[in-house]
Amino acid sequence: MNLQGKKVLVVGSGISGIGAVEALNHAQAKPVLFDENEKLTAEDIRAKLKAGLAADIVVGNLPEEIKRDVELVVLSPGVPVDTAFVEDFRKRGVTIWGEIELAYEIGKGTVVGITGTNGKTTTTSLVGAIMAAHCQDVDVVGNIGNPYTLTAIDSTEETVTVAEISSFQLETVERFKPKVSAILNITPDHLNRHHTMEKYAAAKEAVCRNQTKEDTCVLNFENSYTRAFGERCPAQVVWFSSKRKLADGYYLEGEEIYRSENGVSERLMNIHDMKLVGVCNVENVMAAMAIATACGVPMGEILSVIRAFSPVEHRIEFVATKGGVDYYNDSKGTNPDAAIQGIKAMDRPTVLIGGGYDKQSSYDEWIEAFDGKVKCLVLIGQTREKIADCARRHGLENIVLADTFEEAFFVCTEQAKPGDAVLLSPACASWGMFPNYEVRGRMFKEMVNQMEEN
């Protein structure tokens, strides 16, 4: 789409919306930045924009005369696509995009698109590090916190863009076509937004909707959704598995990672030669190997980066040992499946902090994964009673309900003994108590680091 001179409505004045305005200026469009939050002022929003950027700013209600002239709507990821507001534009025949589609329209070079319920950030960061060691111009963007729209402006045909893409961002793609895509896994999450697993899975699958057999899609053989999708995937599929030997693909056998082609296997590395821990991270590493190989990176370079790569902040992140107790920050475990990986990575009695915002998740599989390791479950937030009831049904009795995060942390320090672990892995979003999981994780780390040694 030629954006020059078009009036484009950008919905939401967060980091994604601000990036969209800059990209639209670059494309010589006429952006209107709209935020329905009446607590903001036009001056507040204007202050977020770089000097010299052109944009009309509207706060509160969108006038009909602006609606009539809009030729394209760019939604921030937090705006549901099924609201009456969005549907009104759709009925008018107005195209609806998100940040990813806008950036792809403007950007150049090779694109890698990585999605999945869990593991996106670690895998994206690792692939970004591998590509940066191999190429001169690499951008790591998307849901990881760096708007794709801002880097797309300066991209060239030599640029490699590694994008972490959420289901929210994938709902509005049209022409987006990565050279290499990956769906790491699909498990229940964000059902308050997508309503059904079928719609959620369909959003994830959109990452490779426009790919062909000349492109590559990396899929998890051990996830029922991705395994079934592999049968109809339009791209060439490369599998990885943490549970079985594959005739073609990447797999874990014992403590060794192998790559197999036409039934011939090659040992690549021992899992203890890397700093990442847990089976979930072994899967992330295998996915990164497959993605980087599809991008033409020699395996020797890939392995060198993997061995040196440190865990992503807030994902099974070792914080410190205090009084003989190891403290781990897994604040990014914002759904039960992610939190399952967190507790699986623990190899000792564990005091676990869980709970938070209710995304209509089920917690039975998470509780079952405790496997006798959780000596005390400390619960906070909106879901604490719901999780407590579930845990009791599974025979766990040592449960403490805390009113504040500070109280929960104090309970952990009282319950944990030398040789134990304390794990923040909530299985829930942070909203209601914290603005995001990063703030929650950093508060936990500050509390740990402020502890005095006994």
Solvent accessible surface area in square Angstrom, and as a share of the most:
residue,aa,sasa,rsa
1,M,87,0.39
2,N,111,0.57
3,L,7,0.03
4,Q,113,0.50
5,G,39,0.38
6,K,51,0.21
7,K,49,0.21
8,V,0,0.00
9,L,0,0.00
10,V,1,0.00
11,V,12,0.07
12,G,14,0.13
13,S,2,0.02
14,G,42,0.40
15,I,112,0.57
16,S,13,0.08
17,G,1,0.01
18,I,28,0.14
19,G,0,0.00
20,A,1,0.01
21,V,0,0.00
22,E,31,0.14
23,A,0,0.00
24,L,0,0.00
25,N,37,0.19
26,H,97,0.43
27,A,23,0.18
28,Q,112,0.50
29,A,11,0.09
30,K,120,0.51
31,P,5,0.03
32,V,2,0.01
33,L,0,0.00
34,F,8,0.03
35,D,21,0.11
36,E,129,0.58
37,N,66,0.34
38,E,126,0.57
39,K,181,0.77
40,L,45,0.23
41,T,65,0.38
42,A,41,0.32
43,E,127,0.57
44,D,65,0.34
45,I,0,0.00
46,R,110,0.40
47,A,88,0.68
48,K,93,0.39
49,L,16,0.08
50,K,127,0.54
51,A,110,0.86
52,G,84,0.81
53,L,31,0.15
54,A,64,0.50
55,A,12,0.09
56,D,83,0.43
57,I,29,0.15
58,V,23,0.13
59,V,42,0.24
60,G,8,0.07
61,N,120,0.62
62,L,17,0.08
63,P,48,0.30
64,E,80,0.36
65,E,95,0.43
66,I,29,0.15
67,K,41,0.17
68,R,157,0.57
69,D,78,0.40
70,V,7,0.04
71,E,81,0.36
72,L,0,0.00
73,V,1,0.00
74,V,3,0.01
75,L,6,0.03
76,S,14,0.09
77,P,34,0.21
78,G,60,0.57
79,V,32,0.18
80,P,45,0.29
81,V,31,0.18
82,D,85,0.44
83,T,45,0.26
84,A,89,0.69
85,F,57,0.24
86,V,1,0.00
87,E,61,0.27
88,D,46,0.24
89,F,0,0.00
90,R,97,0.35
91,K,161,0.68
92,R,95,0.35
93,G,66,0.63
94,V,19,0.11
95,T,38,0.22
96,I,17,0.09
97,W,5,0.02
98,G,4,0.04
99,E,7,0.03
100,I,0,0.00
101,E,1,0.00
102,L,0,0.00
103,A,0,0.00
104,Y,51,0.20
105,E,41,0.18
106,I,29,0.15
107,G,22,0.21
108,K,111,0.47
109,G,29,0.28
110,T,50,0.29
111,V,11,0.06
112,V,0,0.00
113,G,0,0.00
114,I,0,0.00
115,T,0,0.00
116,G,0,0.00
117,T,10,0.06
118,N,14,0.07
119,G,14,0.13
120,K,20,0.09
121,T,13,0.08
122,T,4,0.02
123,T,0,0.00
124,T,0,0.00
125,S,26,0.17
126,L,0,0.00
127,V,0,0.00
128,G,3,0.03
129,A,35,0.27
130,I,1,0.00
131,M,3,0.01
132,A,60,0.46
133,A,66,0.51
134,H,73,0.32
135,C,37,0.22
136,Q,194,0.86
137,D,52,0.27
138,V,34,0.19
139,D,31,0.16
140,V,45,0.26
141,V,0,0.00
142,G,7,0.06
143,N,70,0.36
144,I,54,0.27
145,G,50,0.48
146,N,58,0.30
147,P,8,0.05
148,Y,5,0.02
149,T,0,0.00
150,L,58,0.29
151,T,24,0.14
152,A,3,0.03
153,I,29,0.15
154,D,116,0.60
155,S,14,0.09
156,T,66,0.38
157,E,125,0.56
158,E,135,0.60
159,T,1,0.01
160,V,14,0.08
161,T,4,0.03
162,V,0,0.00
163,A,0,0.00
164,E,1,0.00
165,I,0,0.00
166,S,16,0.10
167,S,2,0.01
168,F,41,0.17
169,Q,9,0.04
170,L,0,0.00
171,E,51,0.23
172,T,13,0.08
173,V,6,0.03
174,E,84,0.38
175,R,137,0.50
176,F,0,0.00
177,K,72,0.30
178,P,0,0.00
179,K,95,0.40
180,V,2,0.01
181,S,0,0.00
182,A,0,0.00
183,I,1,0.00
184,L,2,0.01
185,N,20,0.10
186,I,1,0.01
187,T,21,0.12
188,P,71,0.44
189,D,6,0.03
190,H,42,0.19
191,L,42,0.21
192,N,63,0.32
193,R,26,0.10
194,H,6,0.03
195,H,107,0.48
196,T,55,0.32
197,M,27,0.12
198,E,125,0.56
199,K,118,0.50
200,Y,1,0.00
201,A,6,0.05
202,A,55,0.42
203,A,10,0.08
204,K,4,0.02
205,E,27,0.12
206,A,2,0.02
207,V,0,0.00
208,C,0,0.00
209,R,128,0.47
210,N,45,0.23
211,Q,6,0.03
212,T,64,0.37
213,K,131,0.56
214,E,147,0.66
215,D,4,0.02
216,T,19,0.11
217,C,0,0.00
218,V,0,0.00
219,L,0,0.00
220,N,6,0.03
221,F,45,0.19
222,E,34,0.15
223,N,16,0.08
224,S,84,0.54
225,Y,78,0.30
226,T,0,0.00
227,R,88,0.32
228,A,55,0.43
229,F,11,0.05
230,G,14,0.13
231,E,154,0.69
232,R,145,0.53
233,C,6,0.04
234,P,47,0.29
235,A,0,0.00
236,Q,102,0.45
237,V,37,0.21
238,V,34,0.19
239,W,47,0.16
240,F,1,0.00
241,S,0,0.00
242,S,14,0.09
243,K,154,0.65
244,R,107,0.39
245,K,126,0.53
246,L,14,0.07
247,A,65,0.51
248,D,76,0.39
249,G,8,0.08
250,Y,9,0.03
251,Y,2,0.01
252,L,22,0.11
253,E,88,0.39
254,G,66,0.63
255,E,87,0.39
256,E,39,0.18
257,I,0,0.00
258,Y,46,0.17
259,R,44,0.16
260,S,2,0.01
261,E,103,0.46
262,N,135,0.69
263,G,47,0.45
264,V,112,0.64
265,S,45,0.29
266,E,86,0.38
267,R,127,0.46
268,L,7,0.04
269,M,1,0.00
270,N,27,0.14
271,I,36,0.18
272,H,129,0.57
273,D,70,0.36
274,M,15,0.07
275,K,111,0.47
276,L,6,0.03
277,V,72,0.41
278,G,23,0.22
279,V,74,0.42
280,C,12,0.07
281,N,3,0.01
282,V,4,0.02
283,E,28,0.13
284,N,9,0.05
285,V,0,0.00
286,M,0,0.00
287,A,0,0.00
288,A,0,0.00
289,M,0,0.00
290,A,2,0.02
291,I,0,0.00
292,A,0,0.00
293,T,49,0.29
294,A,42,0.33
295,C,34,0.21
296,G,52,0.50
297,V,6,0.03
298,P,69,0.43
299,M,26,0.12
300,G,54,0.52
301,E,68,0.30
302,I,0,0.00
303,L,19,0.09
304,S,67,0.43
305,V,25,0.14
306,I,0,0.00
307,R,106,0.39
308,A,68,0.53
309,F,27,0.11
310,S,62,0.40
311,P,48,0.30
312,V,24,0.14
313,E,64,0.29
314,H,4,0.02
315,R,17,0.06
316,I,3,0.02
317,E,30,0.14
318,F,106,0.44
319,V,26,0.15
320,A,18,0.14
321,T,61,0.36
322,K,30,0.13
323,G,22,0.21
324,G,38,0.37
325,V,8,0.04
326,D,20,0.10
327,Y,3,0.01
328,Y,33,0.13
329,N,0,0.00
330,D,0,0.00
331,S,0,0.00
332,K,38,0.16
333,G,0,0.00
334,T,26,0.15
335,N,3,0.02
336,P,11,0.07
337,D,32,0.17
338,A,1,0.01
339,A,0,0.00
340,I,17,0.09
341,Q,32,0.14
342,G,0,0.00
343,I,0,0.00
344,K,114,0.48
345,A,24,0.19
346,M,8,0.04
347,D,113,0.58
348,R,71,0.26
349,P,67,0.42
350,T,0,0.00
351,V,0,0.00
352,L,0,0.00
353,I,0,0.00
354,G,0,0.00
355,G,0,0.00
356,G,5,0.05
357,Y,67,0.25
358,D,28,0.15
359,K,7,0.03
360,Q,113,0.50
361,S,12,0.08
362,S,77,0.50
363,Y,5,0.02
364,D,47,0.25
365,E,123,0.55
366,W,0,0.00
367,I,7,0.04
368,E,104,0.47
369,A,18,0.14
370,F,9,0.04
371,D,118,0.61
372,G,82,0.78
373,K,43,0.18
374,V,8,0.05
375,K,69,0.29
376,C,0,0.00
377,L,0,0.00
378,V,0,0.00
379,L,0,0.00
380,I,1,0.01
381,G,20,0.20
382,Q,127,0.57
383,T,1,0.00
384,R,64,0.23
385,E,94,0.42
386,K,83,0.35
387,I,0,0.00
388,A,0,0.00
389,D,68,0.35
390,C,4,0.02
391,A,0,0.00
392,R,105,0.38
393,R,168,0.61
394,H,73,0.32
395,G,56,0.54
396,L,31,0.15
397,E,128,0.58
398,N,63,0.32
399,I,25,0.13
400,V,41,0.23
401,L,57,0.28
402,A,1,0.01
403,D,104,0.54
404,T,61,0.36
405,F,4,0.02
406,E,95,0.43
407,E,69,0.31
408,A,0,0.00
409,F,17,0.07
410,F,125,0.52
411,V,21,0.12
412,C,0,0.00
413,T,42,0.24
414,E,104,0.46
415,Q,54,0.24
416,A,10,0.08
417,K,112,0.48
418,P,105,0.66
419,G,46,0.44
420,D,9,0.05
421,A,0,0.00
422,V,0,0.00
423,L,0,0.00
424,L,0,0.00
425,S,0,0.00
426,P,0,0.00
427,A,1,0.01
428,C,1,0.01
429,A,5,0.04
430,S,5,0.03
431,W,110,0.38
432,G,86,0.83
433,M,69,0.31
434,F,17,0.07
435,P,97,0.61
436,N,55,0.28
437,Y,53,0.20
438,E,50,0.23
439,V,56,0.32
440,R,2,0.01
441,G,0,0.00
442,R,113,0.41
443,M,59,0.26
444,F,0,0.00
445,K,32,0.14
446,E,101,0.45
447,M,33,0.15
448,V,0,0.00
449,N,89,0.46
450,Q,141,0.63
451,M,43,0.19
452,E,150,0.67
453,E,112,0.50
454,N,171,0.88
